[in-house]
């Protein structure tokens, strides 16, 4: 009989990330079960959905602890749905990880690319929106960009543990290479003539968002296949990058329904 693979040792002093909610925890069990230290399941919740998730966790060899709701409430930054996974924090990937994701894709990929977003609160919010919208990954440059830290993880509410953050050395070069996988690069710019609602987001797409104030850098803009804008009916000239990302991502979701 085949033995179950040994789980990596997790030191008691190691900081663990909390991931909550059925969708996020199910994804963790499917893709990163060996990195889960343990699950907290809400005491008294024994409905079918919870039982199915716990059976999935047990089959993957994940330790389960039953805790009162008050304990889960103290740890979750938002609605936990009665389940929290404590997991080894995921680290950012690189170009090879992005290539692997694209090569293994079974449906048209949706990527969010952030060019020069340095505020960790904005990066965390963007990752939360991207994960909720079903994006494949968030891509950022290694330099002049926020990286995975405690603030990003907290704001993302678990999204950093289920959604890959890819850090690349040369963003323009990476965007050019996406053509090899049939990915259409769409940049957002206030001066664009076409609205985002007028472009096809059902195909393989990388949505590029620039930093607040400066927007996309020149080289990034030059490698985009097309530029689009969000309609601005009020007096303000731009949106916060996390808000703009959410609007753009969910237009892709709407078109793909």
C-alpha positions in Angstrom: 0.0 0.0 0.0 1.3 3.4 -0.9 2.2 5.6 2.0 0.9 9.2 2.2 3.7 11.7 1.4 5.2 13.1 4.6 4.1 16.6 5.4 7.0 19.2 5.8 7.9 20.0 9.3 6.4 23.3 10.4 8.3 24.9 13.3 6.2 26.0 16.2 7.7 29.5 16.0 7.0 30.0 12.3 4.4 32.6 11.5 1.4 31.1 9.8 -1.1 32.8 7.5 -4.8 32.5 8.1 -7.0 31.7 5.1 -10.8 31.6 5.6 -13.9 30.9 3.7 -15.0 27.7 1.9 -13.7 28.7 -1.6 -10.3 29.7 -0.4 -9.8 26.8 1.9 -11.0 24.3 -0.7 -8.5 25.7 -3.1 -5.7 25.4 -0.6 -6.6 21.7 0.1 -6.6 21.0 -3.6 -3.3 22.8 -4.4 -1.3 23.3 -1.2 -2.5 20.7 1.3 1.0 19.7 2.3 1.6 23.3 3.5 -1.4 23.5 5.8 -0.5 23.2 9.4 -4.1 22.6 10.6 -7.7 23.7 10.0 -10.0 25.3 12.5 -13.6 24.1 12.0 -16.4 26.0 13.8 -18.0 24.0 16.7 -21.6 23.1 16.0 -21.5 23.5 12.3 -22.2 20.1 10.7 -24.0 20.9 7.5 -23.2 19.0 4.3 -20.8 21.6 2.9 -18.7 21.6 6.0 -18.7 17.8 6.2 -17.6 17.6 2.5 -14.8 20.0 3.1 -13.6 18.2 6.3 -13.6 14.9 4.4 -11.5 16.4 1.7 -9.1 17.7 4.4 -8.9 14.4 6.1 -8.2 12.6 2.8 -5.3 15.0 2.2 -3.9 14.4 5.7 -4.7 17.8 7.1 -5.1 18.1 10.9 -8.5 19.4 12.0 -9.3 21.2 15.2 -12.8 22.1 16.4 -13.0 25.7 17.8 -15.8 27.8 19.1 -17.1 30.5 16.8 -15.7 33.3 19.0 -12.2 32.0 18.4 -12.6 32.1 14.7 -14.1 35.5 14.9 -11.0 36.9 16.6 -8.7 35.7 13.8 -10.6 36.4 10.6 -10.4 39.8 8.9 -13.8 39.2 7.3 -16.5 36.5 7.1 -14.9 33.1 7.8 -17.9 30.8 7.1 -16.9 28.6 10.0 -13.5 27.5 8.6 -9.9 28.8 8.8 -6.8 27.2 7.4 -3.4 28.0 9.0 -0.8 27.7 6.3 2.8 28.4 5.6 2.9 31.7 3.9 3.2 31.5 0.1 6.2 33.2 -1.5 6.2 35.2 -4.7 7.0 33.3 -7.9 9.0 34.2 -10.9 9.0 34.1 -14.7 9.2 30.3 -14.8 6.2 29.9 -12.5 4.2 32.2 -14.9 5.2 30.1 -17.9 4.1 27.0 -16.1 0.7 28.4 -15.2 0.1 29.5 -18.8 1.3 26.2 -20.3 -1.1 24.3 -18.0 -4.1 26.6 -18.5 -7.3 24.8 -19.4 -9.3 28.0 -20.1 -8.5 31.5 -21.4 -6.2 33.0 -18.7 -7.0 36.3 -17.0 -4.0 38.1 -15.6 -3.8 41.3 -13.6 -0.5 43.2 -14.2 0.4 46.1 -11.8 3.1 48.4 -13.1 4.7 50.3 -10.2 2.1 49.9 -7.5 4.2 50.5 -4.3 1.6 50.8 -1.7 1.1 47.4 0.1 -2.5 48.2 0.9 -3.2 48.7 -2.8 -1.4 45.5 -3.7 -3.3 43.5 -1.1 -6.7 45.0 -2.2 -5.8 44.2 -5.9 -5.0 40.6 -5.0 -8.2 40.2 -3.1 -10.2 41.4 -6.1 -8.2 39.4 -8.6 -8.7 36.2 -6.6 -12.4 36.8 -6.2 -12.6 37.4 -10.0 -10.9 34.1 -10.8 -7.6 35.6 -12.1 -4.8 33.2 -12.8 -2.1 35.4 -11.2 -1.1 38.9 -10.4 2.2 40.0 -12.1 4.4 42.8 -10.8 8.0 44.0 -11.4 10.6 43.1 -8.8 11.8 46.7 -8.6 9.7 49.7 -7.6 6.7 47.6 -6.6 5.3 46.3 -3.3 6.0 42.7 -2.5 4.5 40.1 -0.2 4.6 41.3 3.3 2.4 41.2 6.4 0.4 44.2 5.3 -0.3 42.8 1.9 -1.4 39.4 3.4 -3.7 41.1 5.9 -5.4 43.3 3.4 -5.7 40.5 0.9 -7.8 38.4 3.4 -6.2 35.1 2.4 -5.9 35.8 -1.4 -2.1 35.7 -1.2 -2.2 32.0 -0.2 -4.4 30.9 -3.1 -3.5 33.4 -5.9 0.1 33.4 -7.2 2.0 36.7 -7.1 4.6 36.7 -9.9 7.6 39.1 -9.6 9.5 39.6 -12.9 12.8 41.2 -13.6 11.7 43.0 -16.8 8.0 43.7 -17.1 8.0 44.8 -20.7 9.9 41.7 -21.8 7.4 39.5 -19.8 4.4 41.2 -21.5 6.0 40.7 -24.9 6.5 37.0 -24.1 2.7 36.5 -23.3 2.1 36.5 -27.1 3.7 33.1 -27.2 0.7 31.8 -25.1 -1.9 33.8 -27.1 -2.4 36.4 -24.3 -3.7 39.8 -25.5 -2.2 42.6 -23.4 -4.7 45.4 -22.6 -3.4 48.5 -20.9 -5.6 51.0 -19.0 -5.0 54.7 -19.7 -7.2 57.8 -19.2 -6.4 59.2 -22.6 -7.5 56.0 -24.5 -10.3 56.4 -26.9 -12.0 53.0 -26.4 -13.9 52.1 -23.2 -13.1 48.8 -21.5 -16.7 47.7 -22.2 -16.0 47.8 -25.9 -13.1 45.3 -26.0 -13.3 41.5 -25.9 -12.2 40.2 -22.5 -13.4 36.6 -23.0 -10.1 35.7 -24.7 -6.8 35.2 -22.9 -6.1 38.6 -21.4 -3.6 40.5 -19.3 -5.1 43.6 -17.8 -2.3 46.2 -17.1 -2.9 48.8 -14.4 -0.5 51.7 -13.9 0.6 53.3 -10.6 -1.6 56.1 -9.3 -0.6 59.5 -10.7 2.0 58.3 -13.2 0.0 55.5 -14.8 1.9 52.9 -16.9 5.5 53.5 -17.7 6.4 54.3 -21.3 7.9 50.8 -22.1 5.0 49.1 -20.6 2.5 51.2 -22.6 4.4 50.5 -25.8 4.1 46.7 -25.5 0.3 46.8 -24.9 -1.8 45.4 -27.8 -4.4 48.0 -27.1 -5.4 50.7 -24.6 -8.8 51.2 -22.9 -10.2 53.5 -20.3 -12.9 53.4 -17.6 -15.7 56.0 -18.0 -15.4 58.9 -15.6 -18.6 60.8 -15.2 -17.7 62.8 -12.1 -15.2 65.6 -11.4 -12.3 63.3 -10.3 -9.8 62.3 -13.0 -8.9 58.8 -11.8 -9.7 56.0 -9.5 -7.7 54.3 -6.8 -5.7 51.5 -8.6 -7.4 48.8 -6.5 -10.9 50.1 -7.3 -10.0 50.4 -11.0 -8.6 46.9 -11.0 -11.8 45.6 -9.5 -14.0 47.3 -12.1 -11.8 46.0 -15.0 -11.6 42.5 -13.6 -15.3 42.2 -13.1 -16.0 43.4 -16.6 -14.0 40.4 -17.6 -16.1 38.2 -15.3 -19.4 39.7 -16.7 -18.3 38.9 -20.3 -17.2 35.4 -19.4 -20.5 34.4 -17.7 
